[in-house]
Each structure stands twice: as structure tokens, then as C-alpha cells.
Amino acid sequence: MKIPYPVLLLHGLGQKADVWEGTGATYYSRELGLSYGGMLRPKGTSLIMPAAGGGDADFYVVQFSNPVDSISAWATELETCISAVLERTGADRVILVGYSMGGLASRAYLTRRLTDHRVKRLITVGTPHLGSAFARIWTWKTSLQAAAASSNPILSVPAKAALSAVQGTEGDVPYDSPAVRDLRRPEDGGDYLRRLGKFAHPLDIEYVSVIGTLDMFSEAKKLSEGWIQDLLRRLLSVDSGLPELFTPGDGVVSTPSQDIMNIEFFKIDASRRRAARTVSVPTVHVDHLKRSVDIQRITLDEKPEFKGAVIRRRGMEPVLVVDFADHIPHLCSLDITLDCWQGASVQRRLSPGSATLVRTSDGIVARYIISLADIPCVADVPVTIKLAISNTFGHRTTASLEW
């Protein structure tokens, strides 16, 4: 394990874990040098860990056993995955990246484990936190099914014809599946997301909402495959005319619905909104992982945190011990300037790969150990040591101490 918090990548409604393959995952391995732990296949509270590449690794993908099951069922399987990864890696917490409904499964898990969730950061990608208008199709189909089963031929015959037409557009996601039922907006009769939005969410983790925002009229002119798919879904779900059809968003989920801070728990108290940020991407819902690596970058992009520095003795040799926190510490560099006796100055640079992960009483930190044996100094004159830690995303943190 090269990073302190292993990353779990979660797919969305009707998808498989391979949605993360290709551009979705190669950024982690090729650009960041992280190790792939393989595909986690949970089923309820049991889990099949991957044989090849499993165990102590940096990132994993999760394949939920039923891609159209309820959000609650996914949350149970996610809990199984998190426990297994923490046990195998020895990490204290994980980072969750939930694509679409995967973000809702993450939230459901967090509300269940409010005080012992073991999550450092949650990134939701195109997630319908407030539901999706598309999910109204669940009500339509279930109503047609009831009418088609009626003994009244005047009612059942046209209902069967309409039901057949609706079923012809379903594809891999049955409109009467538990997942579509749970994704209904509260104003459309959806009870699950209404209740989930009221539950307390942990305030000690970092929330990031990746929001797909497009000019829908411009996308319609392009007539891209992704746009056409999303347009058909919208046509099946809208009942308020063209204004709703072209609501700003990613083609499936509106812009407000994709922002986790718009759920009731965060909106009711402004002080709860302190730990969140949003990032916009210019893609439709089905293309969020295909066009760039922006989302993967957001997963680990953060400023390094200085944890402390002390002078220790290793035998008769003085050494500087620097502790810091970063999501990708092996790609961080350390610049040191020592202002010594009689104006002498010494500069050193520790290149990426010099830091190692160390477990402390406060959790896992990254550590540099630098020899000071050759520094020109005298015992009664202090040496000022200036530190600058830079990471692969261009962020820089500075600190200083006296020896």
C-alpha cells in the first residue's frame, strides 16, 4: 500500500464494475503508480476477494451482486467490502468514489455507521441525491402492470399494449426494479430518498460532489449517442413539457440534485456545510468516466498537511524527522533550507519516493528522515530549518523549526 487511504470505486445503476476500466482506472496505476487490488464481489455479508492483485493494495473496484437492487442492499454489500479492505491493508479509513447510485449507497452506509464509518472522503459523481425525474417510470410501469392484470378488458387491453411499449425501452434496467423505485424524487412519491436526506450524516469526512452540467440545447444539436440515450430517458419521465426536458444537468440528473449539500440534513443547518466542495465536469451522465481523468484526479487532489518535525539522534548522528499527511505521499517532494551559523545556508531536496508510511497513535502518516550530520553549526547558535512539502497536484505546504 502506497497511500494511507485505499480507494473503492463504485458503479452506478445497471452498470458493472468494468465501467471503471480503461480511462477510469488506468490513471491510478499509470499516472500515480498505485497498485490495483482487483474486483470485490460482495453478496450480502459475504465477499469474494480477488486472487490476483488482491490484499494489500491501493485501489479496488466493487461489483454489486445485483446492479438493479435497492440502495439499502448495496449499502450492506459496501459495508462488507470496506471491512475486508481495511482488514487486508491495515488502513484506518478508505476513500469512496460513488458513480451515480453508488454515491447513494455510500451515503446509506454512512448514515448507518455515523460514528464508526471508517471513511476519509466521499466523492459522488453525477449522483441523484434528490432523485431523478426519470425514476417516475417506476410508478408508470407498476400502475400499468396493475391495470393489465385487471379482469376488466376495457382497462386491461390498452394497459397491456402500453405496458409492452414501455418494456421495449427498458434495456438492462427494469423500470419496476427496487433501484428505480428508490431513485424517485420525493415530489414524485419517492419515500426512500426523502428519509435518507433527513438522516444525520457524518461531519468528520470530506464530501465532494462532481456535477455534470451542460447546455442541453447545444448537446441536442450534436446528437451524440450519449445525448440520445439520455433524451429518450427524459422523454419517458417528463410531464411538464420542454422546460423540464432541458433542465440544466447531465442529461439524467439535474444540477441541484447532484450536489450533496442540497439534501435536507445539510441545508437545515449552515454549519454542517463546512466540509464540502463541488466540481463541475462538461459531460453527460453516461460519459462522466470516459472523456477525461478529472474525476480520478479529484479523488486524491488535496493540499499536504504538515504533522510535525523533530530532531532526533540515531546513534551519534542527528536526524530530522518530518511527518505529514497526503493522499499520495510517495509522489511528494521535500525542500529544506537550513540557515546556519555565520550566514551559512544549506539547501536540500528529497525527491518523490523518499517518504514512507508509518503508523502512529494518530493514524497513518508519511515520514521523511534526513541526516543532519554534515550541517555546519555550533552548539549555542540555533539553526533555523525551513520546510516545504509539494505534492503531485502542485499544492505546497510550508513550516519551520529551530534546532
N, C-alpha and C positions, 0 to 999 in steps of 0.2 A: 504494500500500500504506500503510495507516494503522497497522497492528500489526506488531511485529517478527517474529512467527512466524505465517505463514499456516496456516489450519486446513483439514484434509482430513477430510471426513465420509464414513464407510464404512458401507455397508448390511450386512445380515445374510443368512443362508441363504435362498435362494429369493426374495429381495427385489430390488427395483430401486432406483436412486438416488432415485427420487421419494418414497421413504419419508421423506426429509428435507424434502420440500416442505411448504408450509403452515406450521404452527406450528414444524416442525422447523428451518426456515431463516430465517423472517421475523424472528426475534428478533435475529439477527446484523445484518441490514440495517436493520430498522425501529427497533429499540431501541438498537442500538450504532452505527448509521451506518456499518457496514462494507460494502465492495464485494464483490459476488458474481462469482467468476471463471468460473462455468459448470460444466458436467458434463464430467469427464475420462473418456474411454472408452479404457482400455488394452486391448491384446490381446497378451499375451506381453510382449515388449520394445518393441513399437511403441505409439504413442499418438496419438489424435486429440484435439488441443486445441480447445476451443470457440472459434468465430469471434467471437461476440458476447459481450462482457464478459470475455473471457479475458485472459491475460497477467498484468500486474502488479495483482493483486487480493488480497483478504484471506481469503476462504474459498471452497472448492471442494467439490463432491460427486463421488465416484468411482463409476462404473458398471462393475463387473467384467464381463468378456465372457461368462462362464458363471456364473449365480447358484448353481449346484449343483456347481461344480468343487471340486477339492481345496484345502485350506488352503495348501499349498505353491504351487499355481498362482496363487492370489490374492496371495500374498506377492511373487511375481515381478512381477505387474502393479502392485502397490503401489509397489514399488521404482522402476518406470518412472514412475509418477505423481509421486513425491517428487522425483526428479531433474529432471523437467520443470518443476515448480512452483518449485524453488529456482533454476533457470536463468532462468525468466521474471521472478521477483520480485527476485532478488538477495539473498534472505534466507539466513541461515546455517542455520536449522533450521525445522522445522514442528511443529505440534501435530496429533496423530492422535486422532480420536474414532471408535472402532470399536464399532458396534452388533452385538451377538451374535457371529456368526462373524467379523465384521470385526475384532473385537478379537483373535481368534486369528491372523488374517492379519498383523496388526500385530506381534504377538509373534514370529511366524515370521520376519518381516523383520528385527526387532531382533536375533535370535539369529544371523542370517546376517551382519549388519553390526555386530558387537559393539562395535568401536572407531571406526567411522566411520558411524554410523547417521543422523546429522543430524536427530534428533528431540529436541524440548524436553520434551514431555509426552505421555503416552498415557492417554486416558480410555477405559475399556472399559465398555460399557453392557449389562447382562444377558448377559455373555459366559460361556459354559460352559468355564471354564479347566480344570476337572477332568472335563469331558464332561457329557453329558446321558443320563439313563436312556432318553429317547425314542429315542436312536440305536440301541438294541438291535434296533430293527425292521430294521436293515440285515442283521443275522445271520439273523433270521427269514426275510426275503424271499429272500436268497441261498440259504438251505437249502431253502426251498420250490421255488425255481427248479431246483435240482439234482434234487430229488425228482420234480418234474413232468416233467423230461426223461428220467427213468428208463424203461427198456424193460419194467419190471415194472408191469403195470396195477394190481395191488393197491396199489402205492405211488404211482404217477403220477396215478391218477384223483382220489383225495381231495386230493392235493397241488395239482393244478390248480384244484380248487374253492376250496381255502383261499387259493391264490395270487390267484385272481380277486377274492376278498373283500378281501384286503389291498390290491390295486391300486386298488380302488374308493375307498379312503380317502386316496390319495396327494396329490391336488391338484397343485400346481406343483412339488412336491419328490419325485422318485422315491426310494423308500426304499433302492434299491441304488446311489444316486449316490455319487461319491467324497466329497462333503461329509459325508453321513450316516455313511459309513464312518469318516471322520476324527474325527467327534464322539463316537464311542463311548468310554465310560469305561474306564479300564484294567481294572477288575474285570469288565467285560463283554467283554474281549478286544480293547479298543482299544489299538493299539500306538502310533499317531501322537502322541496327547496325552501318553502316558507318556514317550516320548522327548523331546518338546518341553519337558516340565516339568523334565527333567534338564539341559537346555542352559543355559549361562550367559546371563543377561540383563543388559543394561547397568545400571550403578548410578548413572549420571550423568544420568538423566532422572527426571521426576516421574510416578509411577504413581497413578492414581485409579480406583477400582472403584466404579461406580454399580450398586447392588444392589437389585433388586426384591424386596421382602419383604411378603408378605400373609398374613392369616389365611385359609387355603384353605376352611375350613368356612363362614366368613362370605361369601366370594366365591361359593361354591356356592349359597347361599341367594338371592343376587342373580340368578343365572342370566343373567349378561351374555353378550353374543356372544363377547367375548374369552375369558371363562372357559370357555364351552362348547367352543370350539376347542381350548383347552389341555387341557381334561379328556379329550377324545377322544384327543389325542396321548398323554396319560399312561396311559389305559386300554390302549392298544396296547403300551405299553412296560413296565408294571409286572408283576412276578411274585411280589411279596411281600405282596399284599393291600392293604387300605386304609391302613395306616400309611405305606407308601411313597407312595401316591397323594396324600396330604395333607402331604407333607414341606414345611416352610417354604421359600419361594422365590417365583418369579414365575409359576409355573404350568408352566414348561418346564425351567427351570434352578434347582437347589437353591441356597439361600443360600450355603453354603460354596463351591460351585463357581463362584459369581460373583465371589469375592474372589481377586484375582491373587496375594495374599500366601500363599495356601494351596497353590500349586504347590511341587514339591519343591525347586527351586533356592532359593526364599526361605525355606522352612520349615527347611531343613537348617542354616542359619546365621542366627541372630537379627540379626546386624549388617547383613544385607542388606535388612532390612525398614524401614530408617530413612527411605526416600524415598517412602512411600506413605500414602494415606488412603482411606477408604471413605465413600460417601454412599448413604443408603437412600432409595428412592422407592416410594410405595404404589401401584404399578400392575402389571398382568400383563404378560407378556413382549411381547405384540403391541401394547401400548398405551404403551410407555415414552416414545415421542416425541409422543404425541397429546394428553396430558392437561395438560401444563404446559411451561414453558420452563426448568425446574430443571436439566435436563441441559445445555442450551446455556449456561446461566449458569455451571455448574460448569467448563465448558471453559476459561474465561478468568478465573475468580474467583481472585485471589491478591493478597497484600499487595504494595504497591510496594516496590522495593528502591533505596535511596539508593546511588548510584555515586560521588559526589564533587562538590565545589564549589570553585571557584577565582575569584579576582578577576583580570580581565584588563583591558588597555587597548585601546580601539578609537579610534584617533587620540589625542585628549586626554581622551576620555571613559572613566571606569571602568565596567566592566560585571561583573555576577555571572553566572557560567556554572555551571548546575546540571545534572548528569547523573543520570538514574535509569532504572530498568527497570520496566516494567509491561506486562501483556498488551494493554491498551487505553490507551496513553498519551495519545491525543487527548481522552480523557474525564477526565483527571486535572486537578486544580487545585493551585496552589502558594500557600501563605500565608507571607509573610515579615514578620518583626518585627526591626527594627534598633534596638538600644539604643545611642544616640549620646552625644555629648559633653554634659555638664551635665544629665543626666537626660532629654534629648530622646529620644522614641521615634517611629519611623515604621513604619507598617504598610501592607502592600500585598498584593493578592490577584490572582493571574493565573488567569483563568477557563479552563475546558476549551477546548481548541483552540489553546492558546498554545505547546504543546510540539511539536517536530519530531523526526523520526527521523534519527539521524546514525550513520554507520559509523565505528567506532573500531578500534584494534588488538585490543580485547577483544570485538568483535562490534558489533551494532546496539544503540544506547541512545537514550533520549529526552532531549532537551535544552531547557532554558529559558535565555534570555539576557535579563538585566534590567539596564537602565541605572541607575547609582548616581550620576549627575552632580549631582543635586539634594539629596544627603544631607548634612545639617549635621554637620560633623566638623572636627577639627584633626589635623595630621599626627602628633603624638606621643601621641594618645589613641586606643586601639583601639575599634573599633565591633564589637559582638557581633551577629552575624546568625543568627537562628533560623529554621529552615525546617520546613515541614510539608507533605508531599505527600499528597493524598487522592485516591482513585480512585472510580469509579462504584459499587463494591460496598461502600463505606463503610469501607474499610481506610485506615489513616493511618500514615505513617512520618515520623519527625522527625529532625533533625540540626542542627548548629550549627557556626559557624566564626568566627574573628576576622579583621577587616580592620585 
